[in-house]
Amino acid sequence: MSVWAIIPVKPFNRAKSRLASVLDSEQRERFSRNMMEQTLRTALAANGINGVLVISRDSAALALARRYSVQTVQESGAPELNRALTRASQFALSQGAEAVLVLASDIPMMRVKDIESILALGKYPDVIVLATDRRDDGTNALLMRPPGIIAFRYGVGSFHKHQEEARKRDIKIQIYASDTIALDVDIPADLDLYREMITMQGVSDAAWLGVL
C-alpha cells in the first residue's frame, strides 16, 4: 500500500494565539515551527509512509518543508482547511497514493509507532482510521483508504463528523487511541500537560521545542 502523509500548516506568525497569555509572539512562532519540524521528522521515519506533502499559505513553512525534500503545495484563496486538504489529497492520488494520512502539525508527543499503528489499522481497503484529541472533539490524525473516500469535515467536532461521513457511506471506521497523539497544544492547560509529560519521560528534545 502506498501511503502519503499530508501535513497542513498554519502561518507561523499567526499560530497558537490562544497561548498568548503564557508565550510571547516569538516563542509561539518558534514553538509552532519546531512542532511542525518534529512532525515532519516523525512522518519521514515511519515505515509505510511513501511520500510526505506539506500544504500551507506560509512561505516560511513551505521553505522549511523543502529542506526535508518533501512535496509542498501553496495554499491560495480564502483559508479553508477542508478545501486545502481535498486539493492535497488529489495531488497525492495523482502520485499513486492508495491512502492518505492527514497529521496535525501541533502534536509534539507523536511517535513513529503511532503512525505505524494507524497504518496497520488501515491496511484493508474502504476504511478510515481516526485519532482524536484529548477532548474527543478534534481529529489529530485521519487515514483514508482510498483518498477521498469521505469528505473532510475538519472544524469543531470533526472527530464525530468524520465518523458520520463514514457511516453515511457504509465505510469501516477504526479508532486509534494514544496519549501521545492525543495531545495537541492549543491552550495553556495543554502546554502544562505537555511540559509534565516530557519531564516524566525525560524527552531529550524538550528544550529544543522552546517551551521550557
N, CA, C and O of each residue as an XYZ file, in Angstrom:
848
protein
N       0.838     -1.193      0.000
C       0.000      0.000      0.000
C       0.873      1.243      0.000
O       1.780      1.372      0.823
N       0.603      2.151     -0.914
C       1.322      3.423     -0.983
C       0.547      4.477     -0.186
O      -0.604      4.784     -0.498
N       1.189      5.017      0.836
C       0.537      5.994      1.717
C       1.311      7.306      1.698
O       2.532      7.326      1.850
N       0.585      8.390      1.510
C       1.163      9.720      1.610
C       0.653     10.398      2.874
O      -0.543     10.377      3.164
N       1.570     10.997      3.618
C       1.210     11.811      4.773
C       1.011     13.253      4.312
O       1.826     13.791      3.563
N      -0.063     13.865      4.758
C      -0.362     15.258      4.439
C      -0.353     16.051      5.738
O      -1.046     15.707      6.695
N       0.440     17.118      5.759
C       0.562     17.935      6.964
C       0.155     19.369      6.631
O       0.922     20.091      5.993
N      -1.040     19.795      7.051
C      -1.429     21.191      6.845
C      -0.797     22.069      7.924
O      -0.750     21.691      9.094
N      -0.313     23.241      7.519
C       0.405     24.114      8.469
C      -0.131     25.540      8.364
O      -0.165     26.123      7.280
N      -0.547     26.091      9.502
C      -0.965     27.488      9.557
C       0.275     28.387      9.516
O       1.369     27.940      9.859
N       0.118     29.642      9.101
C       1.260     30.574      9.145
C       1.845     30.655     10.552
O       1.116     30.829     11.530
N       3.156     30.527     10.643
C       3.807     30.518     11.944
C       3.496     31.777     12.756
O       3.306     31.703     13.970
N       3.444     32.923     12.092
C       3.270     34.170     12.830
C       1.838     34.404     13.299
O       1.558     35.394     13.973
N       0.929     33.490     12.942
C      -0.451     33.602     13.398
C      -0.874     32.417     14.253
O      -1.995     32.383     14.761
N      -0.002     31.469     14.411
C      -0.351     30.223     15.096
C      -0.367     30.389     16.615
O       0.335     31.232     17.173
N      -1.167     29.583     17.253
C      -1.206     29.441     18.712
C      -1.533     30.741     19.439
O      -0.929     31.052     20.466
N      -2.484     31.493     18.910
C      -2.868     32.759     19.541
C      -3.451     32.539     20.933
O      -3.387     33.428     21.783
N      -4.024     31.348     21.170
C      -4.610     31.077     22.490
C      -3.563     30.818     23.564
O      -3.895     30.651     24.738
N      -2.286     30.784     23.153
C      -1.197     30.667     24.132
C      -0.581     32.026     24.453
O       0.459     32.092     25.108
N      -1.211     33.112     23.999
C      -0.631     34.450     24.151
C      -0.446     34.855     25.609
O       0.403     35.692     25.915
N      -1.227     34.272     26.502
C      -1.110     34.637     27.916
C       0.119     34.024     28.588
O       0.517     34.453     29.672
N       0.723     33.013     27.936
C       1.873     32.336     28.559
C       3.122     32.336     27.673
O       4.227     32.115     28.168
N       2.957     32.582     26.361
C       4.098     32.640     25.452
C       3.995     33.912     24.624
O       2.915     34.257     24.142
N       5.124     34.618     24.455
C       5.082     35.804     23.617
C       5.069     35.397     22.142
O       5.184     34.214     21.823
N       4.930     36.368     21.252
C       4.765     36.069     19.837
C       5.966     35.317     19.270
O       5.799     34.408     18.457
N       7.161     35.687     19.687
C       8.356     34.998     19.186
C       8.389     33.553     19.660
O       8.739     32.656     18.893
N       8.029     33.322     20.914
C       8.004     31.957     21.442
C       6.942     31.120     20.734
O       7.189     29.959     20.408
N       5.777     31.689     20.494
C       4.713     30.947     19.806
C       5.132     30.594     18.391
O       4.871     29.484     17.927
N       5.773     31.516     17.706
C       6.216     31.238     16.343
C       7.280     30.145     16.335
O       7.238     29.243     15.499
N       8.230     30.221     17.259
C       9.279     29.205     17.317
C       8.710     27.841     17.689
O       9.105     26.821     17.125
N       7.783     27.831     18.639
C       7.158     26.581     19.059
C       6.399     25.933     17.900
O       6.498     24.724     17.687
N       5.647     26.734     17.157
C       4.894     26.207     16.010
C       5.827     25.645     14.955
O       5.578     24.575     14.401
N       6.900     26.366     14.680
C       7.876     25.902     13.701
C       8.504     24.579     14.136
O       8.638     23.652     13.337
N       8.879     24.506     15.392
C       9.557     23.312     15.877
C       8.618     22.112     15.962
O       9.035     20.980     15.719
N       7.347     22.355     16.305
C       6.394     21.240     16.300
C       6.190     20.705     14.888
O       6.122     19.493     14.684
N       6.094     21.605     13.914
C       5.963     21.157     12.529
C       7.178     20.328     12.123
O       7.041     19.282     11.489
N       8.359     20.800     12.491
C       9.570     20.083     12.110
C       9.608     18.701     12.741
O      10.034     17.736     12.107
N       9.165     18.604     13.987
C       9.149     17.295     14.641
C       8.135     16.363     13.972
O       8.393     15.169     13.819
N       6.990     16.906     13.576
C       6.001     16.095     12.863
C       6.582     15.573     11.552
O       6.391     14.409     11.199
N       7.289     16.436     10.839
C       7.929     16.019      9.595
C       8.922     14.891      9.839
O       8.916     13.888      9.126
N       9.751     15.051     10.820
C      10.786     14.042     11.103
C      10.147     12.707     11.473
O      10.621     11.648     11.064
N       9.069     12.767     12.250
C       8.393     11.541     12.665
C       7.758     10.843     11.472
O       7.877      9.627     11.324
N       7.086     11.607     10.627
C       6.453     11.018      9.449
C       7.483     10.391      8.519
O       7.262      9.302      7.990
N       8.589     11.062      8.319
C       9.620     10.549      7.419
C      10.292      9.296      7.962
O      10.817      8.486      7.197
N      10.277      9.134      9.286
C      10.927      7.975      9.900
C      10.028      6.748      9.955
O      10.503      5.645     10.227
N       8.735      6.925      9.701
C       7.782      5.822      9.855
C       7.820      4.875      8.662
O       7.811      5.316      7.513
N       7.863      3.588      8.934
C       7.755      2.587      7.875
C       6.348      2.625      7.290
O       5.363      2.677      8.025
N       6.262      2.599      5.964
C       4.973      2.573      5.301
C       4.533      3.907      4.742
O       3.555      3.973      3.997
N       5.239      4.975      5.089
C       4.947      6.285      4.508
C       5.806      6.447      3.253
O       7.035      6.449      3.328
N       5.153      6.581      2.112
C       5.858      6.638      0.835
C       6.095      8.053      0.326
O       6.928      8.265     -0.556
N       5.381      9.002      0.865
C       5.553     10.387      0.469
C       4.989     11.296      1.537
O       4.080     10.915      2.275
N       5.531     12.504      1.619
C       5.048     13.493      2.586
C       4.776     14.784      1.833
O       5.578     15.221      1.008
N       3.633     15.386      2.130
C       3.209     16.613      1.478
C       2.812     17.629      2.535
O       1.993     17.338      3.406
N       3.390     18.817      2.460
C       3.015     19.925      3.346
C       2.216     20.930      2.531
O       2.632     21.339      1.447
N       1.064     21.324      3.065
C       0.263     22.350      2.406
C       0.114     23.530      3.359
O      -0.257     23.365      4.522
N       0.407     24.719      2.848
C       0.376     25.919      3.692
C       0.325     27.153      2.803
O       0.682     27.098      1.626
N      -0.127     28.274      3.380
C      -0.025     29.550      2.684
C       1.190     30.338      3.176
O       1.436     31.457      2.727
N       1.959     29.734      4.116
C       3.115     30.395      4.727
C       4.386     30.007      3.965
O       4.762     28.835      3.937
N       5.029     30.969      3.361
C       6.248     30.672      2.594
C       7.347     30.117      3.491
O       8.161     29.308      3.045
N       7.379     30.548      4.765
C       8.391     30.034      5.680
C       8.159     28.552      5.971
O       9.110     27.773      6.038
N       6.904     28.169      6.142
C       6.586     26.758      6.391
C       6.934     25.902      5.181
O       7.470     24.804      5.329
N       6.632     26.398      3.990
C       6.937     25.654      2.774
C       8.448     25.537      2.564
O       8.940     24.500      2.121
N       9.170     26.595      2.880
C      10.631     26.553      2.753
C      11.226     25.538      3.722
O      12.148     24.800      3.374
N      10.690     25.508      4.947
C      11.160     24.536      5.927
C      10.882     23.112      5.442
O      11.729     22.228      5.574
N       9.702     22.898      4.886
C       9.357     21.565      4.378
C      10.317     21.126      3.279
O      10.735     19.969      3.236
N      10.662     22.051      2.396
C      11.552     21.692      1.287
C      12.950     21.338      1.763
O      13.677     20.633      1.063
N      13.336     21.808      2.932
C      14.633     21.404      3.499
C      14.655     19.907      3.795
O      15.720     19.292      3.862
N      13.481     19.337      3.968
C      13.371     17.897      4.215
C      13.062     17.123      2.938
O      12.790     15.923      2.979
N      13.107     17.813      1.817
C      12.897     17.183      0.498
C      11.528     16.536      0.373
O      11.387     15.476     -0.237
N      10.512     17.182      0.959
C       9.155     16.687      0.807
C       8.410     17.568     -0.188
O       8.860     18.665     -0.522
N       7.277     17.081     -0.653
C       6.459     17.841     -1.582
C       5.731     18.967     -0.858
O       5.408     18.842      0.323
N       5.476     20.058     -1.556
C       4.750     21.178     -0.970
C       3.668     21.658     -1.938
O       3.804     21.569     -3.159
N       2.595     22.167     -1.346
C       1.528     22.789     -2.114
C       1.228     24.138     -1.482
O       0.965     24.225     -0.283
N       1.266     25.185     -2.288
C       0.963     26.530     -1.816
C      -0.551     26.703     -1.756
O      -1.243     26.583     -2.767
N      -1.053     26.988     -0.555
C      -2.484     27.233     -0.392
C      -2.796     28.646     -0.858
O      -2.046     29.579     -0.569
N      -3.896     28.806     -1.574
C      -4.265     30.119     -2.087
C      -5.737     30.377     -1.829
O      -6.485     29.463     -1.481
N      -6.148     31.619     -1.999
C      -7.538     31.961     -1.767
C      -7.834     32.094     -0.285
O      -6.927     32.121      0.546
N      -9.123     32.176      0.033
C      -9.532     32.298      1.432
C      -9.153     31.026      2.193
O      -9.317     29.923      1.673
N      -8.641     31.175      3.435
C      -8.260     29.992      4.217
C      -9.449     29.058      4.445
O     -10.483     29.472      4.968
N      -9.291     27.803      4.049
C     -10.359     26.818      4.229
C      -9.696     25.444      4.245
O      -9.329     24.903      3.202
N      -9.551     24.894      5.440
C      -8.757     23.684      5.627
C      -9.306     22.509      4.823
O      -8.536     21.794      4.181
N     -10.597     22.300      4.844
C     -11.156     21.132      4.156
C     -10.911     21.188      2.654
O     -10.597     20.174      2.030
N     -11.054     22.367      2.082
C     -10.778     22.521      0.650
C      -9.299     22.298      0.362
O      -8.946     21.672     -0.637
N      -8.433     22.811      1.236
C      -6.993     22.631      1.039
C      -6.602     21.156      1.117
O      -5.773     20.684      0.338
N      -7.201     20.435      2.056
C      -6.877     19.012      2.199
C      -7.399     18.201      1.020
O      -6.763     17.235      0.599
N      -8.540     18.586      0.491
C      -9.059     17.910     -0.708
C      -8.081     18.088     -1.865
O      -7.794     17.143     -2.599
N      -7.576     19.301     -2.017
C      -6.607     19.564     -3.079
C      -5.333     18.755     -2.868
O      -4.793     18.187     -3.818
N      -4.849     18.699     -1.630
C      -3.635     17.936     -1.332
C      -3.848     16.446     -1.590
O      -2.954     15.771     -2.102
N      -5.023     15.931     -1.240
C      -5.320     14.513     -1.467
C      -5.347     14.191     -2.955
O      -4.886     13.129     -3.373
N      -5.881     15.096     -3.743
C      -5.912     14.893     -5.187
C      -4.500     14.837     -5.758
O      -4.216     14.054     -6.664
N      -3.618     15.676     -5.218
C      -2.222     15.637     -5.657
C      -1.598     14.288     -5.294
O      -0.936     13.662     -6.122
N      -1.815     13.840     -4.043
C      -1.249     12.557     -3.615
C      -1.778     11.418     -4.477
O      -1.031     10.511     -4.843
N      -3.067     11.468     -4.801
C      -3.666     10.444     -5.655
C      -3.008     10.434     -7.031
O      -2.794      9.371     -7.614
N      -2.689     11.617     -7.545
C      -2.035     11.693     -8.859
C      -0.629     11.104     -8.833
O      -0.072     10.739     -9.868
N      -0.057     11.018     -7.604
C       1.276     10.443     -7.447
C       1.237      8.948     -7.114
O       2.262      8.344     -6.800
N       0.049      8.370     -7.187
C      -0.081      6.932     -6.960
C      -0.449      6.522     -5.558
O      -0.376      5.339     -5.226
N      -0.847      7.477     -4.715
C      -1.208      7.138     -3.339
C      -2.472      6.284     -3.311
O      -3.459      6.596     -3.976
N      -2.430      5.205     -2.535
C      -3.613      4.380     -2.294
C      -4.321      4.797     -1.015
O      -5.472      4.427     -0.783
N      -3.625      5.570     -0.186
C      -4.205      6.084      1.058
C      -3.488      7.382      1.410
O      -2.340      7.603      1.022
N      -4.190      8.237      2.154
C      -3.564      9.447      2.680
C      -3.747      9.467      4.187
O      -4.763      9.009      4.710
N      -2.752     10.004      4.876
C      -2.785     10.142      6.323
C      -2.575     11.609      6.657
O      -1.470     12.132      6.512
N      -3.633     12.275      7.104
C      -3.544     13.683      7.483
C      -3.095     13.764      8.935
O      -3.708     13.164      9.818
N      -2.025     14.507      9.175
C      -1.466     14.665     10.508
C      -1.471     16.139     10.896
O      -1.009     16.987     10.133
N      -1.994     16.443     12.084
C      -1.880     17.802     12.594
C      -0.408     18.115     12.829
O       0.385     17.227     13.143
N      -0.053     19.384     12.675
C       1.358     19.758     12.837
C       1.699     20.141     14.270
O       2.838     20.507     14.560
N       0.705     20.058     15.186
C       0.932     20.531     16.556
C       0.713     19.427     17.583
O       0.111     19.663     18.630
N       1.204     18.215     17.286
C       1.108     17.095     18.227
C       2.532     16.640     18.566
O       3.008     15.637     18.035
N       3.202     17.374     19.443
C       4.639     17.195     19.644
C       5.039     15.882     20.296
O       6.214     15.516     20.244
N       4.104     15.155     20.909
C       4.458     13.883     21.534
C       4.259     12.694     20.596
O       4.559     11.561     20.972
N       3.765     12.929     19.396
C       3.537     11.832     18.450
C       4.834     11.085     18.169
O       5.894     11.691     18.007
N       4.735      9.775     18.113
C       5.896      8.922     17.882
C       5.709      8.100     16.607
O       4.597      7.960     16.097
N       6.809      7.568     16.113
C       6.774      6.731     14.912
C       5.802      5.571     15.086
O       5.084      5.215     14.151
N       5.776      4.982     16.275
C       4.889      3.836     16.500
C       3.427      4.227     16.375
O       2.599      3.389     16.016
N       3.085      5.489     16.664
C       1.708      5.941     16.472
C       1.324      5.853     14.995
O       0.273      5.318     14.644
N       2.190      6.385     14.144
C       1.909      6.371     12.707
C       1.831      4.940     12.187
O       0.920      4.595     11.434
N       2.779      4.119     12.588
C       2.794      2.744     12.090
C       1.582      1.947     12.579
O       1.086      1.073     11.868
N       1.106      2.245     13.786
C      -0.096      1.576     14.298
C      -1.331      1.998     13.513
O      -2.201      1.172     13.237
N      -1.416      3.275     13.150
C      -2.528      3.755     12.341
C      -2.507      3.086     10.967
O      -3.548      2.674     10.455
N      -1.329      2.981     10.381
C      -1.224      2.323      9.072
C      -1.659      0.865      9.157
O      -2.292      0.354      8.233
N      -1.328      0.196     10.246
C      -1.723     -1.205     10.404
C      -3.241     -1.340     10.487
O      -3.809     -2.292      9.953
N      -3.898     -0.398     11.151
C      -5.352     -0.436     11.244
C      -6.019     -0.156      9.899
O      -7.152     -0.572      9.657
N      -5.310      0.546      9.039
C      -5.875      0.896      7.740
C      -5.339      0.064      6.589
O      -5.296      0.536      5.453
N      -4.931     -1.160      6.864
C      -4.272     -1.957      5.822
C      -5.249     -2.534      4.798
O      -4.836     -2.975      3.726
N      -6.551     -2.532      5.127
C      -7.528     -3.059      4.178
C      -8.272     -1.921      3.494
O      -8.411     -0.847      4.080
N      -8.757     -2.125      2.267
C      -9.438     -1.051      1.523
C     -10.750     -0.623      2.169
O     -11.317     -1.328      3.005
N     -11.211      0.546      1.759
C     -12.510      1.086      2.173
C     -12.597      1.236      3.692
O     -13.472      0.670      4.347
N     -11.663      2.013      4.223
C     -11.595      2.211      5.674
C     -11.096      3.613      5.965
O     -10.338      4.192      5.187
N     -11.530      4.151      7.097
C     -10.875      5.332      7.646
C     -10.373      4.984      9.046
O     -10.969      4.163      9.744
N      -9.281      5.612      9.443
C      -8.737      5.457     10.794
C      -8.642      6.845     11.403
O      -8.079      7.761     10.803
N      -9.195      6.993     12.596
C      -9.242      8.288     13.269
C      -8.492      8.240     14.585
O      -8.559      7.251     15.315
N      -7.777      9.315     14.884
C      -7.187      9.531     16.207
C      -7.619     10.916     16.658
O      -7.353     11.909     15.981
N      -8.286     10.978     17.805
C      -8.826     12.239     18.269
C      -7.867     12.939     19.230
O      -6.780     12.441     19.521
N      -8.295     14.106     19.714
C      -7.546     14.828     20.731
C      -8.021     14.390     22.113
O      -8.889     13.525     22.233
N      -7.454     14.985     23.144
C      -7.783     14.527     24.498
C      -9.172     14.967     24.946
O      -9.639     14.559     26.009
N      -9.833     15.796     24.145
C     -11.205     16.207     24.456
C     -12.231     15.415     23.636
O     -13.430     15.681     23.719
N     -11.766     14.455     22.854
C     -12.647     13.671     21.970
C     -13.479     14.584     21.080
O     -14.673     14.352     20.886
N     -12.851     15.614     20.544
C     -13.561     16.580     19.708
C     -12.909     16.709     18.336
O     -13.576     16.534     17.316
N     -11.624     17.011     18.300
C     -10.925     17.225     17.041
C     -10.356     15.946     16.461
O     -10.465     14.870     17.048
N      -9.748     16.087     15.297
C      -9.123     14.957     14.599
C      -7.640     15.248     14.444
O      -7.251     16.083     13.627
N      -6.808     14.563     15.224
C      -5.365     14.787     15.151
C      -4.702     13.960     14.061
O      -3.640     14.326     13.558
N      -5.322     12.850     13.696
C      -4.825     12.045     12.576
C      -6.017     11.392     11.892
O      -6.956     10.937     12.545
N      -5.961     11.354     10.579
C      -7.035     10.747      9.786
C      -6.439     10.046      8.587
O      -5.850     10.679      7.711
N      -6.596      8.728      8.554
C      -6.180      7.952      7.391
C      -7.420      7.610      6.573
O      -8.431      7.158      7.110
N      -7.325      7.835      5.264
C      -8.376      7.435      4.330
C      -7.787      6.472      3.318
O      -6.775      6.764      2.680
N      -8.426      5.329      3.178
C      -8.039      4.392      2.120
C      -9.292      3.956      1.377
O     -10.098      3.200      1.918
N      -9.467      4.424      0.138
C      -8.566      5.270     -0.665
C      -8.758      6.751     -0.356
O      -9.686      7.117      0.364
N      -7.887      7.606     -0.894
C      -8.058      9.048     -0.722
C      -9.417      9.492     -1.248
O      -9.868      9.045     -2.302
N     -10.067     10.385     -0.488
C     -11.352     10.910     -0.926
C     -12.542     10.023     -0.643
O     -13.639     10.285     -1.137
N     -12.349      8.970      0.148
C     -13.448      8.034      0.406
C     -14.568      8.702      1.199
O     -15.728      8.304      1.089
N     -14.228      9.720      2.001
C     -15.230     10.568      2.651
C     -14.805     12.016      2.472
O     -13.662     12.302      2.114
N     -15.738     12.926      2.725
C     -15.416     14.354      2.685
C     -14.715     14.759      3.966
O     -15.049     14.259      5.041
N     -13.746     15.659      3.866
C     -13.110     16.199      5.058
C     -14.100     17.076      5.811
O     -14.824     17.869      5.209
N     -14.126     16.926      7.151
C     -15.045     17.695      7.982
C     -14.304     18.342      9.151
O     -14.817     18.384     10.269
N     -13.104     18.842      8.891
C     -12.344     19.492      9.959
C     -13.058     20.751     10.439
O     -13.746     21.433      9.680
N     -12.867     21.036     11.737
C     -13.555     22.121     12.409
C     -14.052     21.595     13.747
O     -13.684     20.492     14.151
N     -14.871     22.357     14.430
C     -15.400     21.932     15.725
C     -16.148     20.606     15.571
O     -16.995     20.455     14.690
N     -15.815     19.639     16.455
C     -16.492     18.345     16.427
C     -16.105     17.442     15.284
O     -16.867     16.544     14.926
N     -14.940     17.654     14.698
C     -14.580     16.902     13.485
C     -14.446     15.402     13.727
O     -14.698     14.611     12.818
N     -14.054     14.995     14.936
C     -13.909     13.571     15.231
C     -15.238     12.846     14.997
O     -15.259     11.765     14.408
N     -16.317     13.423     15.444
C     -17.634     12.807     15.285
C     -18.183     13.028     13.873
O     -18.868     12.161     13.331
N     -17.886     14.176     13.284
C     -18.381     14.456     11.928
C     -17.736     13.536     10.902
O     -18.396     13.110      9.954
N     -16.444     13.221     11.077
C     -15.797     12.278     10.159
C     -16.440     10.893     10.273
O     -16.603     10.198      9.270
N     -16.801     10.500     11.488
C     -17.471      9.207     11.651
C     -18.851      9.223     10.987
O     -19.262      8.233     10.382
N     -19.561     10.342     11.100
C     -20.864     10.457     10.455
C     -20.737     10.298      8.940
O     -21.546      9.620      8.307
N     -19.706     10.934      8.366
C     -19.483     10.820      6.919
C     -19.250      9.362      6.524
O     -19.767      8.892      5.510
N     -18.466      8.656      7.335
C     -18.166      7.252      7.022
C     -19.414      6.376      7.133
O     -19.635      5.497      6.300
N     -20.218      6.614      8.153
C     -21.424      5.802      8.336
C     -22.403      6.015      7.183
O     -23.056      5.072      6.735
N     -22.502      7.247      6.708
C     -23.408      7.525      5.592
C     -23.028      6.719      4.353
O     -23.886      6.383      3.537
N     -21.746      6.412      4.219
C     -21.252      5.698      3.041
C     -20.925      4.237      3.323
O     -20.366      3.535      2.480
N     -21.286      3.789      4.538
C     -21.037      2.401      4.941
C     -19.552      2.065      4.848
O     -19.165      0.998      4.370
N     -18.734      3.003      5.317
C     -17.283      2.825      5.330
C     -16.844      2.347      6.711
O     -17.327      2.847      7.727
N     -15.941      1.393      6.746
C     -15.444      0.876      8.023
C     -14.672      1.965      8.766
O     -13.903      2.715      8.164
N     -14.885      2.041     10.081
C     -14.228      3.037     10.934
C     -13.338      2.314     11.937
O     -13.786      1.409     12.641
N     -12.081      2.721     11.995
C     -11.158      2.238     13.016
C     -10.722      3.435     13.866
O     -10.442      4.512     13.339
N     -10.669      3.234     15.176
C     -10.261      4.299     16.093
C      -8.915      3.935     16.708
O      -8.739      2.845     17.251
N      -7.966      4.871     16.614
C      -6.667      4.673     17.255
C      -6.574      5.622     18.442
O      -6.693      6.837     18.281
N      -6.361      5.067     19.639
C      -6.281      5.863     20.861
C      -4.859      5.841     21.396
O      -4.259      4.777     21.550
N      -4.324      7.022     21.678
C      -2.956      7.130     22.181
C      -2.781      8.471     22.891
O      -3.146      9.516     22.353
N      -2.221      8.435     24.098
C      -1.972      9.675     24.828
C      -1.003     10.575     24.077
O      -1.106     11.799     24.156
N      -0.067      9.983     23.352
C       0.945     10.793     22.680
C       0.391     11.518     21.466
O       0.785     12.651     21.190
N      -0.508     10.888     20.747
C      -1.065     11.547     19.567
C      -2.267     12.425     19.944
O      -2.681     13.273     19.153
N      -2.824     12.231     21.130
C      -3.999     12.994     21.547
C      -3.662     14.405     22.021
O      -4.542     15.263     22.087
N      -2.406     14.648     22.347
C      -2.041     15.949     22.912
C      -1.661     16.937     21.814
O      -0.530     16.945     21.328
N      -2.627     17.766     21.437
C      -2.302     18.909     20.597
C      -2.261     20.134     21.516
O      -3.082     20.264     22.424
N      -1.314     21.014     21.278
C      -1.074     22.115     22.208
C      -1.738     23.378     21.679
O      -1.210     24.058     20.800
N      -2.913     23.677     22.237
C      -3.689     24.834     21.795
C      -3.870     25.893     22.878
O      -3.866     27.090     22.592
N      -4.029     25.446     24.122
C      -4.328     26.355     25.220
C      -3.311     26.133     26.340
O      -2.604     25.125     26.330
N      -3.221     27.063     27.318
C      -2.232     26.918     28.389
C      -2.289     25.588     29.128
O      -1.246     25.063     29.518
N      -3.486     25.028     29.333
C      -3.587     23.732     30.017
C      -2.902     22.626     29.224
O      -2.292     21.729     29.806
N      -3.001     22.687     27.893
C      -2.303     21.716     27.043
C      -0.793     21.853     27.204
O      -0.067     20.861     27.273
N      -0.339     23.093     27.262
C       1.097     23.337     27.396
C       1.599     22.826     28.741
O       2.697     22.274     28.822
N       0.807     23.003     29.797
C       1.185     22.474     31.111
C       1.292     20.960     31.071
O       2.231     20.386     31.622
N       0.334     20.312     30.421
C       0.362     18.850     30.327
C       1.544     18.389     29.493
O       2.192     17.396     29.823
N       1.827     19.108     28.413
C       2.980     18.760     27.585
C       4.269     18.827     28.401
O       5.096     17.919     28.331
N       4.440     19.891     29.166
C       5.633     20.023     29.999
C       5.728     18.889     31.012
O       6.810     18.360     31.269
N       4.584     18.524     31.586
C       4.560     17.427     32.556
C       4.951     16.113     31.895
O       5.725     15.338     32.457
N       4.421     15.862     30.708
C       4.714     14.602     30.016
C       6.175     14.496     29.620
O       6.781     13.435     29.770
N       6.751     15.587     29.113
C       8.141     15.478     28.687
C       9.091     15.419     29.878
O      10.177     14.847     29.783
N       8.683     16.008     30.993
C       9.501     15.907     32.200
C       9.498     14.483     32.724
O      10.542     13.954     33.106
N       8.304     13.849     32.743
C       8.188     12.477     33.221
C       8.941     11.501     32.329
O       9.544     10.544     32.815
N       8.906     11.745     31.018
C       9.525     10.815     30.077
C      10.988     11.127     29.805
O      11.693     10.327     29.190
N      11.445     12.285     30.259
C      12.837     12.657     30.027
C      13.171     12.826     28.569
O      14.258     12.448     28.132
N      12.242     13.395     27.800
C      12.463     13.570     26.373
C      13.605     14.556     26.158
O      13.558     15.670     26.680
N      14.620     14.172     25.408
C      15.823     14.973     25.272
C      15.632     16.219     24.442
O      16.410     17.165     24.561
N      14.592     16.241     23.583
C      14.419     17.394     22.706
C      13.455     18.421     23.265
O      13.001     19.305     22.538
N      13.128     18.313     24.584
C      12.143     19.204     25.172
C      12.568     20.666     25.089
O      11.776     21.524     24.698
N      13.811     20.949     25.455
C      14.276     22.336     25.405
C      14.287     22.841     23.955
O      14.034     24.017     23.696
N      14.586     21.930     23.014
C      14.630     22.309     21.598
C      13.278     22.823     21.130
O      13.211     23.690     20.258
N      12.184     22.288     21.713
C      10.869     22.742     21.300
C      10.551     24.143     21.823
O       9.537     24.727     21.442
N      11.392     24.675     22.675
C      11.306     26.089     23.002
C      10.268     26.488     24.027
O       9.823     27.635     24.037
N       9.872     25.566     24.890
C       8.836     25.916     25.856
C       9.228     25.592     27.291
O       8.366     25.624     28.168
N      10.469     25.287     27.562
C      10.901     25.028     28.930
C      11.623     26.243     29.508
O      12.062     26.212     30.658
